Amino acid sequence: MLRRVKTISSALSRHRAVSTWSPLTTAFNTRPEKRINFTKNEVGLFGVPELTTYEGFYVLKEKAMFKTDDLIEEATSADRTRKMVTIFDELSDTLCKVADLSEFIRLAHPSPNFCHAAEDACITISGIVEKLNTHKPLYGVLKAVVDQGDRLETTDVDKHVAELFLFDFEQCGIHLEEAARQRVVHLNDCILQFGQRFMAGAVHPRSISKNVLPENIRHFFSADGENVLVSGLYADSANSMAREAAYRLFLYPDAQQEHLLSEMLKSRHELATICGFPTYAHRALKASTVETPEMVGQFLDELNEQLRPRAAKDFVVMQQMKSAECGFENPLAPWDTPYFTSSLKRNYLQANASEFSPYFSLGACMEGLNLLMNSLYGITLKNTEMGPGESWSSDIYKLAVTHETEGLLGYIYCDLFERQGKPNQDCHFTIQGGKVMPDGSYQNPIVVVMLNLSSPRWSGPTLLTPSMVDNLFHEMGHAMHSMLARTEYQHVTGTRCSTDFAEVPSVLMEYFASDPRVLRSFARHFQTQEPMPEEMLERLCASKILFAASESQLQVFYSALDQVYHGNPEQHGKNTTETLQAVQEKYYGLPYVANTAWQLRFSHLVGYGAKYYSYLISRAVASWIWQTYFERDPFSRTQGEKYRRGCLAYGGGIPSRLLVSNFLGREITPANLTSSLINELDMYSDRLKSIDGRFR
């Protein structure tokens, strides 16, 4: 009887604990349910009244077309009364509001009717943009303003944004003679076609006769009659022979992929030279934080020099692990590094995802973000009820982002759960950019954060792995950049800035997600509300920094390869694989594997095109900001305000190199960027030594 009373008492205690979760935690730990609407009128997707039905997309695009014509007429009028950049930004805003919303709905809406209508709107707006890109009178008036100044008073921001609009124009060759312009149009189409086909081939599985494989590892691969399908690198397999076989077979050279990549690179180089750039990399890096390929090269070389001895230590540890596992000396190879990295995290530090997930319910993580935003910026994230028809699925949350004195800053729609047909990617979409309106009010930003988490069950909330927590913080970093940038023009709002700066706020959020003080503020068991034990917390944070040097070296290698491919063709070998081999020898600590062509599976060459280095630059700048402003106290309101006012508020309204230099008080140089990353790695090493001594 006493045991029964104790059990009831414990259950009541747990119930009381659970009931103390905040309203935000409770909301995100419960799946939103579709409510039956009896009385209220439909408000339309994102509150756009035309979008109560899919036919509304036809209305939106028609309105955009008419307004575009009016703005063109205003811009080219001799009686113009507004600044040219203001008219161009309104033109951009008019088209982006339809294009960005349509692009998102095309990807995310479960209804085919909505998807088709949205896609049609995307095509229409793209057609309008193409016509604008060949509108010489419009280009002429903008060019005159950039070269000679506007007849109305302008600021440095006005001039910068006008130059960005002009560069966008000239990307399509409007400033060239007609034959050259037509060649640019043709090359852009070729690049698109080659890129799409290359990306499709990059993920295509390789089918081979099962007799090629030793019988004892055939079961690791999918059977296809007398063949087996090798669909990836099988990097997590504990069988070293399976890992090696997958690597050699999946990455075996493919003539068609080689042709597509080579032709895409040739087309990009010709496009750049026609437009007046020495290489495609010079074209891609214009208006970036680092500005030139030469600076990127110096940064990669300096970082590589200092990484080499540090990465070598990582490889020594992995080699020891491999020798111990095999029972004999077997050289470490590229197919081993992912396996031994995850193996050490799992076994040496006992850090597997399922152990930590109960402490990371979705609701707890959102409350952690809310606490952090409130501490740093005085901002509250409030789950807000939507009107009928406002969301595209029944499992969407809407967050109102409210400042304690400034009021509403914008809305974040959270599309967090997996569903059939939804893109399997974690990303941030801008639906409406922030800007100052003609009456002086502010057009608040609207964004979507998309993840692919499992839905809450009746037995409990959605639980996140540590990597999912990192992804959530990363994407919310993009969203908060959009919320906190209070720019005059939507063309440069929030994440609409150079690629190598756009990732800085999101990467910085990963530092917060990896800090024990921040995790301690919200990592609580979803059933008992007990905080994560300190030893677990330390092991988790340590697991995130294992083999950081070798992982950074791999990113340097990828970045250098991307730069060489998009640089001077004289640097290339007779094919892309020969180039790969030369770059790998210089920038990576493990040797090239003969008869493999890893680059032919590297689809980022299409999407990033000479900008893959952006990850490293963003990380260097984020690390620099973290070390300077937040490492001492990740909840500092004083430092948070400095970061908001001195960095986030400008979006892309100030050239990013100038913005970062002003904020950090030091010039952006290869040496300073390298120093920030190397300091971080050395601090990681010291932390791991300390933890290693306690856990042994």
C-alpha positions, 0 to 999 in steps of 0.5 A, spaced: 500 500 500 505 504 501 509 503 495 502 504 491 501 511 495 509 513 493 507 511 486 501 516 485 505 521 489 511 521 484 506 521 478 502 527 481 509 530 482 511 529 475 504 532 473 505 538 477 512 539 473 510 538 466 504 543 468 510 549 469 512 549 462 511 556 459 506 557 454 511 557 448 514 550 450 507 547 451 505 550 444 511 547 440 510 540 444 503 539 441 502 538 434 497 544 431 491 541 429 486 544 424 480 548 427 474 547 423 471 554 421 464 556 422 464 564 422 470 567 420 472 569 413 478 566 410 484 571 410 488 567 405 495 565 405 500 569 409 494 574 410 494 575 403 486 576 401 487 574 394 490 567 396 483 564 399 484 560 393 489 558 388 486 563 383 489 568 387 495 567 384 493 570 377 490 576 380 497 577 384 501 577 378 496 581 374 497 586 379 504 586 379 505 587 372 500 593 372 504 596 377 511 594 374 509 598 368 507 604 372 514 604 376 518 603 369 514 609 367 516 613 373 523 611 373 524 613 365 520 620 366 523 627 366 518 629 371 520 624 376 520 626 383 522 620 387 530 618 388 531 613 382 533 608 388 527 608 391 523 607 385 527 601 383 526 598 390 519 599 390 519 595 383 524 590 386 519 589 392 513 589 387 516 583 384 519 579 390 513 579 394 509 575 388 516 571 386 518 569 393 511 567 396 510 563 389 516 560 390 515 558 397 508 555 396 510 552 389 515 547 394 511 547 400 503 547 399 500 540 399 495 542 394 497 541 386 492 546 384 496 551 389 503 548 387 501 549 379 498 556 380 504 558 384 509 555 379 505 559 373 506 565 377 513 564 378 514 563 371 510 570 369 515 574 374 521 571 371 519 573 364 518 580 367 524 580 370 527 577 363 524 583 360 526 588 365 534 586 364 533 588 356 530 594 358 535 599 355 531 606 357 530 603 364 538 601 364 540 608 362 537 612 367 539 608 372 546 608 369 546 615 369 544 616 376 550 611 378 555 615 374 553 622 375 549 622 381 541 623 382 538 630 381 535 629 388 539 628 395 542 621 396 546 618 402 551 613 401 546 607 402 542 610 396 548 610 392 550 603 394 544 600 393 543 603 386 550 600 384 547 593 386 541 594 382 546 596 376 550 590 377 544 586 377 542 589 370 549 588 367 549 580 370 545 579 364 550 583 359 545 589 357 551 594 357 554 590 351 553 590 344 547 586 341 551 580 339 555 579 345 549 580 349 545 575 345 551 570 347 551 572 354 543 570 354 545 563 350 551 562 355 546 563 361 541 558 358 547 553 357 550 554 364 543 552 367 542 546 363 549 543 364 548 544 372 541 541 372 543 535 368 550 535 373 546 535 379 541 529 377 547 525 375 551 527 382 546 523 386 544 517 381 546 511 384 551 506 380 549 499 378 554 494 378 554 486 377 554 483 384 560 479 382 564 485 382 564 485 390 566 480 395 560 475 397 561 477 405 559 485 403 554 484 398 549 484 403 550 492 405 548 494 398 541 494 395 540 488 390 537 489 383 537 482 380 544 480 378 546 487 380 547 491 386 546 499 387 551 503 390 547 509 392 552 513 397 559 512 401 556 508 406 560 512 411 557 510 417 558 503 416 562 499 421 565 494 415 571 497 413 571 493 406 564 496 405 566 503 406 572 502 401 568 499 396 562 504 396 567 509 396 571 506 390 565 504 386 560 510 387 566 515 386 568 512 379 569 517 374 563 518 369 565 520 362 558 524 362 559 527 369 566 530 366 563 532 360 557 536 364 562 539 369 567 541 364 562 544 359 559 548 365 566 551 367 567 553 360 561 556 359 562 560 366 569 562 364 566 565 357 560 568 360 565 572 365 570 574 360 565 577 355 562 581 361 569 584 363 572 579 368 578 576 368 575 569 371 568 567 373 571 567 380 572 575 380 565 576 377 562 571 383 566 575 388 564 582 386 561 586 392 562 580 397 566 580 404 573 578 401 571 582 394 577 578 390 579 571 389 586 573 390 584 575 397 580 568 398 586 564 395 591 568 401 586 566 406 586 559 404 593 558 403 594 561 410 589 557 414 591 551 410 599 552 413 596 553 420 591 547 419 596 542 417 600 540 423 593 540 427 589 536 422 595 531 422 594 530 430 587 528 428 589 523 423 594 520 428 588 519 432 584 516 427 589 511 425 590 509 432 583 507 432 583 504 425 589 499 427 586 497 433 579 496 430 583 492 424 588 488 429 593 490 424 596 496 420 592 499 415 593 506 412 587 511 414 583 513 407 578 518 406 573 513 406 575 512 414 574 519 417 567 520 417 566 513 420 571 514 426 569 521 427 562 519 429 565 513 432 569 517 437 563 521 439 559 515 440 564 511 444 569 515 447 565 520 449 558 516 450 555 521 446 549 518 442 543 522 439 538 518 443 541 519 450 540 527 449 534 527 445 529 527 451 532 533 454 531 537 447 523 537 446 522 542 441 518 546 446 524 546 450 528 548 444 524 554 442 523 556 449 531 556 449 531 561 443 526 565 446 530 566 453 536 567 449 533 573 444 530 576 450 536 576 454 540 579 448 535 584 444 529 584 449 525 580 444 519 575 445 517 570 441 510 569 442 506 563 438 500 567 435 493 564 432 492 564 425 486 566 421 482 561 417 486 559 410 492 563 413 497 557 413 498 552 407 498 546 412 495 544 419 501 543 422 504 550 422 506 555 427 506 562 427 511 566 431 510 574 433 517 577 434 515 583 439 520 588 442 519 590 449 519 598 446 519 597 439 513 593 438 512 588 433 518 587 428 515 581 424 512 574 423 516 567 423 512 562 420 515 555 423 514 549 418 517 544 422 514 537 421 516 532 415 510 531 410 509 527 404 511 532 398 515 537 402 522 538 400 527 534 405 531 540 407 532 545 412 532 552 410 529 559 411 525 563 406 523 570 405 516 571 404 516 579 405 522 583 406 522 589 411 523 596 408 521 603 410 514 605 406 512 612 403 508 614 409 514 613 414 511 606 417 515 600 416 513 594 412 515 588 417 518 582 414 515 575 414 519 569 413 518 561 414 523 557 417 523 550 414 525 543 418 523 536 417 522 533 424 518 528 426 511 530 428 509 529 436 505 523 438 500 522 443 505 519 447 510 525 447 513 531 444 518 531 438 525 530 441 531 533 437 538 530 436 543 535 438 545 536 430 537 538 430 538 543 435 544 546 431 540 546 425 534 549 429 538 555 432 542 556 425 535 557 421 533 561 427 539 565 426 537 567 419 530 568 421 532 573 426 537 577 421 531 578 417 527 580 423 532 585 426 535 588 420 531 595 419 533 597 412 530 603 408 530 598 402 528 591 401 533 589 396 538 589 402 534 587 408 536 581 412 539 575 409 539 579 402 547 581 402 553 578 400 553 570 400 559 570 405 556 575 410 549 572 409 551 566 413 554 569 419 548 570 423 546 563 423 553 560 424 554 565 430 547 562 433 551 555 432 556 557 437 550 559 442 547 552 441 554 549 443 555 553 449 554 549 456 551 556 459 546 556 454 544 549 453 543 549 461 538 554 460 533 550 457 535 543 456 530 539 461 527 532 460 520 533 457 517 528 462 520 530 469 523 537 467 530 535 470 536 539 467 541 535 463 546 532 468 552 536 468 557 531 465 552 529 460 552 537 458 560 537 458 560 531 454 555 533 449 559 540 448 565 536 447 563 531 442 561 537 437 568 540 437 572 533 436 576 533 430 575 540 428 582 541 425 581 535 420 574 537 418 576 545 417 582 542 413 576 538 408 572 545 408 579 548 405 580 543 400 573 544 397 573 551 397 580 551 394 578 546 389 572 551 387 576 557 386 581 553 382 575 550 377 572 557 377 579 561 376 584 561 370 583 555 366 591 555 365 591 552 372 586 546 370 589 539 368 587 536 362 580 534 366 577 536 372 580 529 376 587 531 374 585 538 377 582 535 383 588 531 384 593 537 384 589 541 389 588 535 394 595 534 394 596 541 396 590 542 401 588 536 404 592 531 409 590 524 406 592 522 399 587 522 392 585 515 391 586 513 384 581 512 379 576 516 383 572 522 381 569 525 388 568 532 384 563 529 379 558 528 385 559 535 388 553 538 387 555 544 390 559 546 384 553 548 381 549 552 386 555 555 390 560 557 383 566 560 386 563 561 393 563 555 397 569 559 401 563 563 404 562 557 409 569 558 412 569 566 411 562 566 415 565 561 420 571 566 421 567 572 422 562 569 426 568 566 431 571 573 431 564 576 433 563 570 438 570 571 441 570 578 442 562 579 444 559 573 447 564 568 449 565 571 456 557 572 457 552 569 452 546 572 455 549 579 455 544 585 453 549 590 452 553 586 447 547 583 444 545 591 443 552 592 440 551 586 435 544 588 433 545 596 432 552 595 429 551 589 425 544 586 424 541 592 423 544 594 416 542 587 412 546 588 406 545 596 406 553 597 407 558 593 403 559 587 408 567 588 408 566 595 411 560 593 415 564 587 419 571 591 419 567 597 423 563 592 427 570 588 429 574 594 429 579 591 425 581 590 418 578 584 414 585 581 412 587 573 411 591 573 417 585 576 421 580 571 419 585 565 420 587 568 427 580 567 429 579 560 426 586 558 429 585 561 436 578 557 436 581 550 434 587 551 440 581 553 445 577 546 443 584 542 444 585 545 451 578 544 452 578 536 450 584 535 454 581 538 460 575 533 459 579 527 457 582 527 464 576 527 467 572 522 463 578 517 463 
